[in-house]
Amino acid sequence: MTNSMEAQDYLFNFSNDDAEKGWLIVNDGVMGGLSKGRFEVIDHKAVFSGKVSTDNNGGFTMIRNQFKQKSLLSYKSFILELKGDGKTYQFRVKSSTDQRHSYVYTFTTNGKWQKITIPFASLEPRFRGRDVNVSNFEGLKIEEVAFLIGNKREESFELIVKEISLK
């Protein structure tokens, strides 16, 4: 993490040479689907794009980054600075890579640059699209972040992320 003058710490700001390191694409092909996502860093911004297909029981694509555990005890929320295409996405986190469920926050983009603040307690537990009977995200630690699109329809998409920070 890099400190800034605004008492905000960056998880990812995509400005260094290894900004693409650790980001993996997970397409619905793991379940037989045909969706295709791409991830690249262009002009110090992460670009998650591709096409969601509902063929073969598909319908989602995701990018994720797993990293060494980070404590969140000094923070209360995530801040996403991004520009989307008017579509709905999920921001997902895991306290541990061993955890089966993710904590999910759904947001809709508006085609312009947005700063989205996500209080930790707003992240709800889900596993394969279903609610899980555990508490919302406690914000103690983190080992994974992800973005997912899966709106139950065929669509091309593009999400540009300038930074993911903690406040």
C-alpha positions as CSV (number, residue, x, y, z in Angstrom):
1,M,0.0,0.0,0.0
2,T,1.1,3.5,-0.7
3,N,0.2,6.4,1.6
4,S,-1.3,9.6,0.2
5,M,-1.7,13.1,1.6
6,E,-5.5,12.4,2.2
7,A,-5.0,9.7,4.8
8,Q,-6.1,7.2,2.2
9,D,-4.2,4.0,1.4
10,Y,-4.1,2.4,-2.0
11,L,-4.7,-1.3,-2.5
12,F,-4.2,-0.8,-6.3
13,N,-3.5,2.4,-8.2
14,F,-2.2,0.7,-11.4
15,S,0.6,3.3,-11.9
16,N,3.7,1.1,-11.3
17,D,5.4,-1.3,-13.7
18,D,4.0,-4.4,-12.1
19,A,0.4,-3.2,-12.0
20,E,-0.8,-6.2,-13.9
21,K,0.8,-8.6,-11.5
22,G,-1.5,-11.1,-9.7
23,W,-4.7,-10.2,-11.6
24,L,-6.4,-13.4,-13.0
25,I,-9.5,-13.8,-15.2
26,V,-12.1,-16.3,-14.1
27,N,-14.6,-17.0,-16.9
28,D,-17.8,-19.1,-16.6
29,G,-15.9,-21.8,-18.6
30,V,-15.2,-23.3,-15.2
31,M,-18.9,-24.3,-15.4
32,G,-19.2,-24.9,-19.1
33,G,-20.0,-21.3,-20.1
34,L,-18.5,-19.3,-23.0
35,S,-18.0,-15.8,-21.6
36,K,-14.6,-14.1,-22.3
37,G,-13.1,-11.4,-20.1
38,R,-9.8,-9.5,-20.6
39,F,-7.6,-7.6,-18.2
40,E,-4.9,-5.1,-19.2
41,V,-3.4,-1.9,-17.8
42,I,-3.5,1.0,-20.2
43,D,-2.4,4.5,-19.3
44,H,-2.2,3.6,-15.6
45,K,-5.7,2.3,-15.5
46,A,-7.0,-1.3,-15.3
47,V,-9.3,-2.2,-18.1
48,F,-11.7,-5.2,-17.5
49,S,-13.6,-5.9,-20.8
50,G,-15.0,-8.6,-22.8
51,K,-18.3,-10.3,-23.6
52,V,-20.7,-12.2,-21.4
53,S,-22.4,-15.2,-23.0
54,T,-25.4,-17.0,-21.5
55,D,-24.8,-20.0,-23.9
56,N,-24.0,-23.4,-22.2
57,N,-25.4,-22.2,-18.8
58,G,-22.8,-19.4,-18.7
59,G,-23.3,-15.8,-17.8
60,F,-20.3,-14.3,-15.9
61,T,-16.7,-13.2,-16.0
62,M,-14.5,-11.9,-13.3
63,I,-11.1,-10.5,-12.5
64,R,-9.5,-11.1,-9.1
65,N,-6.3,-10.5,-7.3
66,Q,-5.1,-12.6,-4.3
67,F,-2.4,-11.2,-2.2
68,K,-0.6,-11.4,1.2
69,Q,-3.1,-10.7,4.0
70,K,-3.6,-7.1,4.8
71,S,-5.0,-5.7,8.0
72,L,-8.0,-3.4,7.7
73,L,-8.3,-2.4,11.3
74,S,-7.4,1.3,10.6
75,Y,-10.1,1.6,7.9
76,K,-13.9,1.7,7.5
77,S,-14.5,1.5,3.7
78,F,-13.2,0.9,0.2
79,I,-13.2,3.7,-2.4
80,L,-13.3,2.7,-6.0
81,E,-12.5,5.3,-8.7
82,L,-13.7,4.0,-12.0
83,K,-15.6,4.5,-15.2
84,G,-18.0,2.0,-16.5
85,D,-20.4,1.6,-19.4
86,G,-23.8,2.0,-17.7
87,K,-23.8,-1.7,-16.7
88,T,-24.0,-3.3,-13.2
89,Y,-21.0,-4.9,-11.6
90,Q,-20.0,-6.5,-8.4
91,F,-17.0,-5.6,-6.2
92,R,-16.1,-8.7,-4.2
93,V,-13.6,-9.3,-1.4
94,K,-12.5,-12.2,0.7
95,S,-11.0,-12.1,4.2
96,S,-9.0,-15.3,3.3
97,T,-8.3,-17.1,0.1
98,D,-9.5,-20.3,1.9
99,Q,-13.0,-18.8,2.4
100,R,-15.6,-20.2,0.1
101,H,-17.9,-17.2,0.0
102,S,-17.2,-13.7,-1.1
103,Y,-18.5,-10.4,0.3
104,V,-20.3,-8.6,-2.4
105,Y,-21.3,-5.0,-3.2
106,T,-23.3,-4.4,-6.4
107,F,-23.0,-1.0,-8.2
108,T,-24.2,0.5,-11.4
109,T,-21.9,2.6,-13.5
110,N,-23.0,5.8,-15.4
111,G,-20.6,6.2,-18.2
112,K,-18.6,8.9,-16.4
113,W,-15.8,8.8,-13.8
114,Q,-17.2,7.9,-10.4
115,K,-15.9,7.6,-6.9
116,I,-17.8,4.9,-5.1
117,T,-17.5,4.5,-1.3
118,I,-18.3,1.1,0.0
119,P,-18.5,0.8,3.8
120,F,-17.2,-2.6,4.9
121,A,-20.6,-3.5,6.5
122,S,-22.3,-3.0,3.1
123,L,-20.5,-6.0,1.7
124,E,-22.9,-9.0,1.9
125,P,-21.8,-12.7,2.0
126,R,-22.6,-14.7,-1.2
127,F,-21.6,-18.0,-2.6
128,R,-22.4,-18.8,-6.3
129,G,-25.0,-16.0,-6.4
130,R,-26.8,-17.1,-3.2
131,D,-27.0,-15.4,0.2
132,V,-24.9,-17.1,2.9
133,N,-26.0,-17.1,6.6
134,V,-23.0,-15.3,8.0
135,S,-22.5,-11.7,9.0
136,N,-21.6,-8.9,6.5
137,F,-17.9,-8.1,6.0
138,E,-16.3,-7.2,9.3
139,G,-13.3,-5.4,7.8
140,L,-10.6,-7.1,9.9
141,K,-8.4,-8.4,7.1
142,I,-8.4,-9.0,3.3
143,E,-6.6,-11.4,0.9
144,E,-8.6,-11.0,-2.3
145,V,-10.4,-8.4,-4.3
146,A,-12.4,-8.9,-7.5
147,F,-14.8,-7.4,-10.0
148,L,-17.5,-9.5,-11.6
149,I,-20.1,-8.9,-14.3
150,G,-23.0,-11.4,-14.6
151,N,-26.3,-9.6,-15.4
152,K,-28.1,-12.7,-16.8
153,R,-27.8,-11.4,-20.4
154,E,-25.6,-11.4,-23.4
155,E,-23.5,-8.2,-23.4
156,S,-20.2,-6.7,-24.2
157,F,-18.7,-4.6,-21.3
158,E,-15.8,-2.4,-20.3
159,L,-14.9,-1.2,-16.8
160,I,-11.9,1.1,-16.3
161,V,-10.5,1.2,-12.8
162,K,-8.2,4.0,-11.8
163,E,-7.7,2.9,-8.2
164,I,-9.0,0.9,-5.3
165,S,-8.2,2.5,-1.9
166,L,-9.0,2.2,1.8
167,K,-10.3,5.0,4.0
